Amino acid sequence: MKIINITYSIIFAGLVFLAAACSDVVTYNDGYDDQLASYGPPSVSRVTTAKDTVTAITESSLAEMITLHGNNLTDVTSIFINDVEVDLSTIYAVRTRLTLPIPRVLPMEVNNQIKITTKLGTVNVPLTVNLPELVLTGFYNEFAHDGDTVRFLGNNFDLYEIDIENATMTMNGKNVNIIDADATGFSIEIPEGTTDNSVLSVSTPKLTTPLQLKFRETGYPILTAKDMEEAWNPEGLHDGTAEGDPDPLRGKFYRVKYNYSGYWTWHNITYARFDVPDVDIINNPENYWVKYEINNNINYPLVRYIRVGRNNDGDRNYMWDPTPYNGGVTMNTLGKWKTVKFEVTDLFRPDDPNSGKKTNLFMPVEGADRNHFIIVNQPENPADVDFSICNFRFVKKN
């Protein structure tokens, strides 16, 4: 009798448990809304970033994730931002919220609208998308020889379709082939017979006006060949014939090959004199660059610091650290000449900052001293260095 009662008790308990479980399932599903269905045309009340879904925005940028808040935002059939279609596989949509990336594509026509079409209707939402400009920083080596491969540096080249498929290039009217291209640069081969002060013309469907890029722009030489020969050059001038010399770029160059065993060792490379060829450089130095080429042995990346400027005085020349100049990465030209550029006002600061003068440069006066120009290597730590430097010039900004 006890066994039968125990058996009934177990059966009864199981039935109660099963009933309770069924009751829980029904209660859980009752009235649940997964927000995956829409019941009318879409509407949008505000736009935010995907990170901050509280603060409304009226403008955004390419590649940014945004969220549209409203109603009936599911069953999306297409989304256009300006005239660029959004890939629907990249969106997340529920009835009251739609999250999507702004495609990193330049529109051909700009209307500052997001057009959302669903199975039940269409809504247009105002949003200004800021379009990045094409950034041009220069050739890796502005004076590369004919037949050499040269890379042009900058940013957003892909947005403007400067690539193998879409770009057409000529150098002084001669067709130029693009070897490779990405967002930050493109490489070309310099045609035979290219002269100084040439122009590379670049056309693409996304450029309303072709780019006109100056190549081998001589500008105003700071040190002529005579100035270099007459200068005090403790390391001497090189012409490419010494062991380990790079190929000359434009005549002779300075080369520093040295083991620095101490800290902050001051090592003179040259102390030269020069004339400013145009008074506009003195009156409007902000309109000019100082450019030169540098080439380091691949085994010895450039270390901080290289002083460049006027006078053998630490307060009146530019203490160049190649690392921040190179985007925070140690600069290594890999045994190739690389063009670098600086503000004139950085390299030739006035002797007295309260004088009202923009630089310490002056025009030549007969019988008077000339402008001084120094290059000094001053590593902050013990280091092995092997670099060459040449072709100092003033170049007017485009």
Buried (B, 14 or more C-beta within 10 A) or exposed (E): EEEEEEEEEEEEEEEEEEEEEEEEEEEEEEEEEEEEEBEEBBBBEBBBBEEEBEEEBEEBEBEBBBBBBBBBBBBBEEBBBBEBEBEEEEBEBBBBBBBBBBBBBBBEEBEBBBBBBBEBEEBEBEBBBEEBEBEBEBBBBBBBBEEBBBBBBBBBBBBBBBBEEBBEBBBBEEEBEBEEBEBBBBBBBBBEEBEEEBBBBBBBEBBEEBBEBBBBBBBBBBBBEEBBEEBEBEBEBBEBEEEEBBEBBBEBBBBBBBEBEEEEBEBBBBBBBBBBBBEBBBEEBEEBBBBBBBBBBEEBBBBBBBBBBBBBEEEBBBBBBBBEBBEEEEBBBEBBBBBBBBBBBBBBBBEEEEEEBBBBBBEEEEEEEBBBBBBBBBBEEEBBBBBBBBBBBBBBEE
